Amino acid sequence: MPRQKTEAAAYLDIYKLVTERKRLKQELEALEQRRDRILNRLEVLDQQTEALDVAAHQLREGVPQVQARIRTLDVSSTSHFNTLCLEY
């Protein structure tokens, strides 16, 4: 048996609809914020990809790189250690 149509039932239905509308608006706002964050991240990724592509192209073309200098130890200076023994 269906509910009787009363003023209270109408207000209850209005409340339910308004509540659902508010929830959906909040959800839509959250989705828009997420969309903006994703678009910003995609832009950063595009910039990084371009920079790496340029670097790879320069390496392919043979642009000289700055090479780190490696310092070797003089073996003769390390063979004259003084030994000290301590006993407890």
N, CA, C and O atoms as a Tinker XYZ file with bonds, in Angstrom:
   352  protein
     1  N      0.839000   -1.173000    0.000000    73     2
     2  CA     0.000000    0.000000    0.000000    64     1     3
     3  C      0.893000    1.248000    0.000000    63     2     4     5
     4  O      1.675000    1.439000    0.932000    81     3
     5  N      0.792000    2.083000   -1.011000    73     3     6
     6  CA     1.648000    3.273000   -1.102000    64     5     7
     7  C      1.315000    4.294000   -0.012000    63     6     8     9
     8  O      0.222000    4.322000    0.555000    81     7
     9  N      2.339000    5.142000    0.248000    73     7    10
    10  CA     2.149000    6.198000    1.246000    64     9    11
    11  C      1.119000    7.206000    0.772000    63    10    12    13
    12  O      0.933000    7.428000   -0.424000    81    11
    13  N      0.472000    7.796000    1.726000    73    11    14
    14  CA    -0.490000    8.842000    1.370000    64    13    15
    15  C      0.271000   10.100000    0.988000    63    14    16    17
    16  O      1.351000   10.362000    1.517000    81    15
    17  N     -0.277000   10.861000    0.092000    73    15    18
    18  CA     0.336000   12.120000   -0.321000    64    17    19
    19  C      0.012000   13.177000    0.726000    63    18    20    21
    20  O     -1.110000   13.673000    0.824000    81    19
    21  N      1.043000   13.503000    1.506000    73    19    22
    22  CA     0.864000   14.529000    2.530000    64    21    23
    23  C      1.886000   15.630000    2.306000    63    22    24    25
    24  O      2.823000   15.486000    1.521000    81    23
    25  N      1.686000   16.719000    3.006000    73    23    26
    26  CA     2.620000   17.836000    2.912000    64    25    27
    27  C      3.995000   17.416000    3.437000    63    26    28    29
    28  O      5.016000   17.803000    2.870000    81    27
    29  N      4.030000   16.638000    4.503000    73    27    30
    30  CA     5.293000   16.169000    5.079000    64    29    31
    31  C      6.038000   15.279000    4.093000    63    30    32    33
    32  O      7.262000   15.357000    3.988000    81    31
    33  N      5.307000   14.436000    3.371000    73    31    34
    34  CA     5.937000   13.564000    2.381000    64    33    35
    35  C      6.539000   14.393000    1.250000    63    34    36    37
    36  O      7.618000   14.069000    0.752000    81    35
    37  N      5.856000   15.452000    0.842000    73    35    38
    38  CA     6.366000   16.327000   -0.213000    64    37    39
    39  C      7.648000   17.021000    0.245000    63    38    40    41
    40  O      8.614000   17.109000   -0.512000    81    39
    41  N      7.655000   17.515000    1.491000    73    39    42
    42  CA     8.854000   18.165000    2.008000    64    41    43
    43  C     10.008000   17.171000    2.165000    63    42    44    45
    44  O     11.166000   17.531000    1.955000    81    43
    45  N      9.704000   15.953000    2.526000    73    43    46
    46  CA    10.734000   14.927000    2.625000    64    45    47
    47  C     11.356000   14.662000    1.256000    63    46    48    49
    48  O     12.575000   14.543000    1.140000    81    47
    49  N     10.524000   14.572000    0.222000    73    47    50
    50  CA    11.035000   14.372000   -1.139000    64    49    51
    51  C     11.877000   15.558000   -1.592000    63    50    52    53
    52  O     12.913000   15.381000   -2.233000    81    51
    53  N     11.429000   16.776000   -1.256000    73    51    54
    54  CA    12.204000   17.978000   -1.602000    64    53    55
    55  C     13.564000   17.929000   -0.912000    63    54    56    57
    56  O     14.587000   18.219000   -1.532000    81    55
    57  N     13.578000   17.566000    0.367000    73    55    58
    58  CA    14.830000   17.473000    1.121000    64    57    59
    59  C     15.777000   16.464000    0.485000    63    58    60    61
    60  O     16.970000   16.728000    0.337000    81    59
    61  N     15.243000   15.315000    0.111000    73    59    62
    62  CA    16.076000   14.286000   -0.519000    64    61    63
    63  C     16.680000   14.793000   -1.825000    63    62    64    65
    64  O     17.860000   14.569000   -2.093000    81    63
    65  N     15.879000   15.470000   -2.632000    73    63    66
    66  CA    16.371000   15.982000   -3.914000    64    65    67
    67  C     17.425000   17.071000   -3.713000    63    66    68    69
    68  O     18.440000   17.090000   -4.410000    81    67
    69  N     17.187000   17.975000   -2.763000    73    67    70
    70  CA    18.147000   19.051000   -2.493000    64    69    71
    71  C     19.460000   18.470000   -1.968000    63    70    72    73
    72  O     20.540000   18.926000   -2.344000    81    71
    73  N     19.362000   17.471000   -1.104000    73    71    74
    74  CA    20.556000   16.829000   -0.557000    64    73    75
    75  C     21.357000   16.131000   -1.653000    63    74    76    77
    76  O     22.583000   16.229000   -1.693000    81    75
    77  N     20.660000   15.431000   -2.537000    73    75    78
    78  CA    21.353000   14.762000   -3.642000    64    77    79
    79  C     21.997000   15.777000   -4.575000    63    78    80    81
    80  O     23.109000   15.559000   -5.058000    81    79
    81  N     21.309000   16.882000   -4.832000    73    79    82
    82  CA    21.846000   17.931000   -5.710000    64    81    83
    83  C     23.129000   18.517000   -5.107000    63    82    84    85
    84  O     24.117000   18.721000   -5.811000    81    83
    85  N     23.099000   18.782000   -3.800000    73    83    86
    86  CA    24.274000   19.330000   -3.118000    64    85    87
    87  C     25.444000   18.351000   -3.185000    63    86    88    89
    88  O     26.577000   18.751000   -3.454000    81    87
    89  N     25.175000   17.083000   -2.945000    73    87    90
    90  CA    26.222000   16.059000   -2.997000    64    89    91
    91  C     26.826000   15.968000   -4.392000    63    90    92    93
    92  O     28.045000   15.875000   -4.540000    81    91
    93  N     25.973000   15.996000   -5.418000    73    91    94
    94  CA    26.468000   15.903000   -6.794000    64    93    95
    95  C     27.290000   17.128000   -7.180000    63    94    96    97
    96  O     28.273000   17.002000   -7.909000    81    95
    97  N     26.904000   18.316000   -6.702000    73    95    98
    98  CA    27.693000   19.524000   -6.985000    64    97    99
    99  C     29.076000   19.425000   -6.347000    63    98   100   101
   100  O     30.076000   19.800000   -6.958000    81    99
   101  N     29.128000   18.916000   -5.109000    73    99   102
   102  CA    30.422000   18.753000   -4.438000    64   101   103
   103  C     31.291000   17.737000   -5.172000    63   102   104   105
   104  O     32.497000   17.931000   -5.318000    81   103
   105  N     30.673000   16.665000   -5.626000    73   103   106
   106  CA    31.411000   15.646000   -6.367000    64   105   107
   107  C     31.944000   16.210000   -7.678000    63   106   108   109
   108  O     33.072000   15.916000   -8.072000    81   107
   109  N     31.135000   17.019000   -8.352000    73   107   110
   110  CA    31.566000   17.637000   -9.603000    64   109   111
   111  C     32.728000   18.596000   -9.364000    63   110   112   113
   112  O     33.665000   18.643000  -10.160000    81   111
   113  N     32.675000   19.356000   -8.277000    73   111   114
   114  CA    33.763000   20.275000   -7.951000    64   113   115
   115  C     35.059000   19.514000   -7.676000    63   114   116   117
   116  O     36.134000   19.926000   -8.110000    81   115
   117  N     34.946000   18.404000   -6.955000    73   115   118
   118  CA    36.130000   17.585000   -6.671000    64   117   119
   119  C     36.710000   17.014000   -7.965000    63   118   120   121
   120  O     37.929000   16.952000   -8.128000    81   119
   121  N     35.842000   16.599000   -8.876000    73   119   122
   122  CA    36.314000   16.068000  -10.160000    64   121   123
   123  C     37.002000   17.154000  -10.986000    63   122   124   125
   124  O     38.000000   16.882000  -11.653000    81   123
   125  N     36.481000   18.375000  -10.947000    73   123   126
   126  CA    37.108000   19.473000  -11.688000    64   125   127
   127  C     38.490000   19.791000  -11.122000    63   126   128   129
   128  O     39.428000   20.059000  -11.873000    81   127
   129  N     38.611000   19.762000   -9.786000    73   127   130
   130  CA    39.920000   20.003000   -9.170000    64   129   131
   131  C     40.903000   18.903000   -9.554000    63   130   132   133
   132  O     42.065000   19.181000   -9.854000    81   131
   133  N     40.447000   17.679000   -9.546000    73   131   134
   134  CA    41.311000   16.557000   -9.946000    64   133   135
   135  C     41.721000   16.695000  -11.402000    63   134   136   137
   136  O     42.872000   16.433000  -11.751000    81   135
   137  N     40.791000   17.101000  -12.252000    73   135   138
   138  CA    41.081000   17.305000  -13.673000    64   137   139
   139  C     42.168000   18.365000  -13.840000    63   138   140   141
   140  O     43.092000   18.191000  -14.634000    81   139
   141  N     42.055000   19.473000  -13.084000    73   139   142
   142  CA    43.065000   20.528000  -13.163000    64   141   143
   143  C     44.437000   20.014000  -12.728000    63   142   144   145
   144  O     45.447000   20.328000  -13.359000    81   143
   145  N     44.477000   19.220000  -11.645000    73   143   146
   146  CA    45.757000   18.663000  -11.194000    64   145   147
   147  C     46.353000   17.735000  -12.245000    63   146   148   149
   148  O     47.563000   17.740000  -12.471000    81   147
   149  N     45.507000   16.944000  -12.881000    73   147   150
   150  CA    45.992000   16.020000  -13.916000    64   149   151
   151  C     46.533000   16.799000  -15.107000    63   150   152   153
   152  O     47.580000   16.449000  -15.653000    81   151
   153  N     45.824000   17.861000  -15.518000    73   151   154
   154  CA    46.290000   18.669000  -16.648000    64   153   155
   155  C     47.627000   19.338000  -16.328000    63   154   156   157
   156  O     48.509000   19.403000  -17.184000    81   155
   157  N     47.779000   19.833000  -15.100000    73   155   158
   158  CA    49.051000   20.443000  -14.703000    64   157   159
   159  C     50.178000   19.418000  -14.735000    63   158   160   161
   160  O     51.280000   19.717000  -15.194000    81   159
   161  N     49.907000   18.229000  -14.255000    73   159   162
   162  CA    50.933000   17.174000  -14.258000    64   161   163
   163  C     51.307000   16.787000  -15.681000    63   162   164   165
   164  O     52.480000   16.564000  -15.980000    81   163
   165  N     50.313000   16.708000  -16.559000    73   163   166
   166  CA    50.593000   16.386000  -17.959000    64   165   167
   167  C     51.476000   17.454000  -18.597000    63   166   168   169
   168  O     52.357000   17.141000  -19.398000    81   167
   169  N     51.238000   18.711000  -18.242000    73   167   170
   170  CA    52.059000   19.796000  -18.775000    64   169   171
   171  C     53.506000   19.668000  -18.307000    63   170   172   173
   172  O     54.435000   19.859000  -19.091000    81   171
   173  N     53.694000   19.347000  -17.033000    73   171   174
   174  CA    55.047000   19.157000  -16.495000    64   173   175
   175  C     55.732000   17.987000  -17.193000    63   174   176   177
   176  O     56.908000   18.071000  -17.545000    81   175
   177  N     54.998000   16.901000  -17.390000    73   175   178
   178  CA    55.574000   15.730000  -18.060000    64   177   179
   179  C     55.967000   16.062000  -19.499000    63   178   180   181
   180  O     57.001000   15.599000  -19.980000    81   179
   181  N     55.153000   16.859000  -20.185000    73   179   182
   182  CA    55.492000   17.267000  -21.549000    64   181   183
   183  C     56.777000   18.088000  -21.571000    63   182   184   185
   184  O     57.627000   17.893000  -22.440000    81   183
   185  N     56.919000   19.011000  -20.612000    73   183   186
   186  CA    58.128000   19.833000  -20.550000    64   185   187
   187  C     59.361000   18.978000  -20.273000    63   186   188   189
   188  O     60.411000   19.178000  -20.885000    81   187
   189  N     59.234000   18.034000  -19.360000    73   187   190
   190  CA    60.367000   17.163000  -19.047000    64   189   191
   191  C     60.719000   16.278000  -20.236000    63   190   192   193
   192  O     61.895000   16.033000  -20.505000    81   191
   193  N     59.703000   15.800000  -20.948000    73   191   194
   194  CA    59.947000   14.969000  -22.125000    64   193   195
   195  C     60.681000   15.762000  -23.191000    63   194   196   197
   196  O     61.611000   15.254000  -23.817000    81   195
   197  N     60.263000   17.022000  -23.403000    73   195   198
   198  CA    60.937000   17.870000  -24.390000    64   197   199
   199  C     62.397000   18.098000  -24.011000    63   198   200   201
   200  O     63.285000   18.017000  -24.860000    81   199
   201  N     62.642000   18.383000  -22.732000    73   199   202
   202  CA    64.014000   18.634000  -22.283000    64   201   203
   203  C     64.887000   17.400000  -22.477000    63   202   204   205
   204  O     66.030000   17.512000  -22.920000    81   203
   205  N     64.364000   16.239000  -22.152000    73   203   206
   206  CA    65.137000   15.007000  -22.338000    64   205   207
   207  C     65.339000   14.693000  -23.814000    63   206   208   209
   208  O     66.377000   14.155000  -24.202000    81   207
   209  N     64.360000   15.023000  -24.626000    73   207   210
   210  CA    64.492000   14.805000  -26.065000    64   209   211
   211  C     65.598000   15.684000  -26.635000    63   210   212   213
   212  O     66.389000   15.237000  -27.466000    81   211
   213  N     65.650000   16.933000  -26.187000    73   211   214
   214  CA    66.711000   17.841000  -26.643000    64   213   215
   215  C     68.072000   17.318000  -26.196000    63   214   216   217
   216  O     69.032000   17.332000  -26.966000    81   215
   217  N     68.150000   16.854000  -24.946000    73   215   218
   218  CA    69.419000   16.322000  -24.438000    64   217   219
   219  C     69.845000   15.090000  -25.227000    63   218   220   221
   220  O     71.024000   14.938000  -25.549000    81   219
   221  N     68.903000   14.216000  -25.539000    73   219   222
   222  CA    69.229000   13.016000  -26.313000    64   221   223
   223  C     69.691000   13.393000  -27.717000    63   222   224   225
   224  O     70.609000   12.778000  -28.258000    81   223
   225  N     69.058000   14.397000  -28.300000    73   223   226
   226  CA    69.447000   14.837000  -29.645000    64   225   227
   227  C     70.865000   15.410000  -29.623000    63   226   228   229
   228  O     71.657000   15.155000  -30.531000    81   227
   229  N     71.180000   16.181000  -28.588000    73   227   230
   230  CA    72.528000   16.739000  -28.480000    64   229   231
   231  C     73.559000   15.632000  -28.307000    63   230   232   233
   232  O     74.646000   15.699000  -28.880000    81   231
   233  N     73.225000   14.624000  -27.526000    73   231   234
   234  CA    74.155000   13.506000  -27.346000    64   233   235
   235  C     74.347000   12.744000  -28.649000    63   234   236   237
   236  O     75.450000   12.298000  -28.963000    81   235
   237  N     73.270000   12.602000  -29.398000    73   235   238
   238  CA    73.350000   11.893000  -30.671000    64   237   239
   239  C     74.221000   12.670000  -31.662000    63   238   240   241
   240  O     74.941000   12.074000  -32.464000    81   239
   241  N     74.151000   13.992000  -31.603000    73   239   242
   242  CA    74.925000   14.829000  -32.523000    64   241   243
   243  C     76.383000   14.953000  -32.103000    63   242   244   245
   244  O     77.198000   15.486000  -32.856000    81   243
   245  N     76.718000   14.477000  -30.934000    73   243   246
   246  CA    78.113000   14.484000  -30.504000    64   245   247
   247  C     78.538000   15.761000  -29.823000    63   246   248   249
   248  O     79.715000   16.117000  -29.886000    81   247
   249  N     77.643000   16.457000  -29.183000    73   247   250
   250  CA    78.018000   17.644000  -28.431000    64   249   251
   251  C     78.885000   17.185000  -27.267000    63   250   252   253
   252  O     78.471000   16.320000  -26.495000    81   251
   253  N     80.082000   17.750000  -27.126000    73   251   254
   254  CA    80.991000   17.276000  -26.076000    64   253   255
   255  C     80.418000   17.538000  -24.688000    63   254   256   257
   256  O     79.818000   18.579000  -24.419000    81   255
   257  N     80.624000   16.560000  -23.827000    73   255   258
   258  CA    80.193000   16.694000  -22.443000    64   257   259
   259  C     81.390000   17.048000  -21.583000    63   258   260   261
   260  O     82.537000   16.775000  -21.938000    81   259
   261  N     81.107000   17.645000  -20.470000    73   259   262
   262  CA    82.163000   17.922000  -19.505000    64   261   263
   263  C     82.428000   16.617000  -18.766000    63   262   264   265
   264  O     81.539000   16.057000  -18.125000    81   263
   265  N     83.660000   16.147000  -18.866000    73   263   266
   266  CA    83.991000   14.878000  -18.232000    64   265   267
   267  C     84.633000   15.144000  -16.881000    63   266   268   269
   268  O     85.424000   16.073000  -16.720000    81   267
   269  N     84.285000   14.327000  -15.935000    73   267   270
   270  CA    84.853000   14.457000  -14.596000    64   269   271
   271  C     86.290000   13.951000  -14.615000    63   270   272   273
   272  O     86.604000   12.954000  -15.265000    81   271
   273  N     87.133000   14.639000  -13.911000    73   271   274
   274  CA    88.533000   14.215000  -13.837000    64   273   275
   275  C     88.672000   13.194000  -12.720000    63   274   276   277
   276  O     88.118000   13.362000  -11.633000    81   275
   277  N     89.406000   12.155000  -12.997000    73   275   278
   278  CA    89.631000   11.106000  -12.018000    64   277   279
   279  C     91.063000   11.232000  -11.522000    63   278   280   281
   280  O     92.011000   11.227000  -12.308000    81   279
   281  N     91.201000   11.343000  -10.225000    73   279   282
   282  CA    92.520000   11.487000   -9.634000    64   281   283
   283  C     92.987000   10.125000   -9.145000    63   282   284   285
   284  O     92.286000    9.455000   -8.387000    81   283
   285  N     94.161000    9.725000   -9.578000    73   283   286
   286  CA    94.708000    8.434000   -9.152000    64   285   287
   287  C     95.653000    8.657000   -7.982000    63   286   288   289
   288  O     96.323000    9.686000   -7.890000    81   287
   289  N     95.694000    7.683000   -7.099000    73   287   290
   290  CA    96.600000    7.752000   -5.959000    64   289   291
   291  C     97.995000    7.298000   -6.370000    63   290   292   293
   292  O     98.167000    6.384000   -7.176000    81   291
   293  N     98.951000    7.948000   -5.806000    73   291   294
   294  CA   100.334000    7.545000   -6.029000    64   293   295
   295  C    100.603000    6.332000   -5.143000    63   294   296   297
   296  O    100.586000    6.447000   -3.917000    81   295
   297  N    100.850000    5.177000   -5.745000    73   295   298
   298  CA   101.005000    3.922000   -5.012000    64   297   299
   299  C    102.230000    3.957000   -4.112000    63   298   300   301
   300  O    102.219000    3.350000   -3.041000    81   299
   301  N    103.256000    4.632000   -4.508000    73   299   302
   302  CA   104.485000    4.649000   -3.705000    64   301   303
   303  C    104.268000    5.364000   -2.375000    63   302   304   305
   304  O    104.935000    5.033000   -1.395000    81   303
   305  N    103.365000    6.325000   -2.310000    73   303   306
   306  CA   103.152000    7.051000   -1.057000    64   305   307
   307  C    102.308000    6.257000   -0.073000    63   306   308   309
   308  O    102.355000    6.531000    1.126000    81   307
   309  N    101.542000    5.288000   -0.540000    73   307   310
   310  CA   100.691000    4.507000    0.362000    64   309   311
   311  C    101.414000    3.308000    0.956000    63   310   312   313
   312  O    100.882000    2.668000    1.863000    81   311
   313  N    102.593000    2.988000    0.481000    73   311   314
   314  CA   103.291000    1.800000    0.983000    64   313   315
   315  C    104.145000    2.091000    2.217000    63   314   316   317
   316  O    104.778000    1.168000    2.730000    81   315
   317  N    104.191000    3.300000    2.708000    73   315   318
   318  CA   105.032000    3.665000    3.849000    64   317   319
   319  C    104.188000    3.996000    5.071000    63   318   320   321
   320  O    104.348000    5.058000    5.673000    81   319
   321  N    103.301000    3.098000    5.432000    73   319   322
   322  CA   102.481000    3.317000    6.618000    64   321   323
   323  C    103.248000    2.894000    7.859000    63   322   324   325
   324  O    104.011000    1.929000    7.824000    81   323
   325  N    103.047000    3.605000    8.942000    73   323   326
   326  CA   103.595000    3.209000   10.241000    64   325   327
   327  C    102.530000    2.396000   10.947000    63   326   328   329
   328  O    101.358000    2.773000   10.961000    81   327
   329  N    102.939000    1.273000   11.539000    73   327   330
   330  CA   102.005000    0.394000   12.220000    64   329   331
   331  C    102.109000    0.625000   13.710000    63   330   332   333
   332  O    103.210000    0.737000   14.250000    81   331
   333  N    100.977000    0.696000   14.375000    73   331   334
   334  CA   100.924000    0.900000   15.807000    64   333   335
   335  C     99.964000   -0.116000   16.387000    63   334   336   337
   336  O     98.812000   -0.196000   15.960000    81   335
   337  N    100.427000   -0.902000   17.363000    73   335   338
   338  CA    99.580000   -1.925000   17.988000    64   337   339
   339  C     99.270000   -1.499000   19.405000    63   338   340   341
   340  O    100.167000   -1.103000   20.149000    81   339
   341  N     98.023000   -1.574000   19.780000    73   339   342
   342  CA    97.592000   -1.256000   21.139000    64   341   343
   343  C     97.005000   -2.492000   21.766000    63   342   344   345
   344  O     96.235000   -3.213000   21.132000    81   343
   345  N     97.366000   -2.744000   23.016000    73   343   346
   346  CA    96.797000   -3.874000   23.735000    64   345   347
   347  C     95.978000   -3.338000   24.885000    63   346   348   349
   348  O     96.303000   -2.301000   25.464000    81   347
   349  N     94.924000   -4.041000   25.212000    73   347   350
   350  CA    94.048000   -3.622000   26.312000    64   349   351
   351  C     94.466000   -4.236000   27.600000    63   350   352
   352  O     93.840000   -3.992000   28.632000    81   351
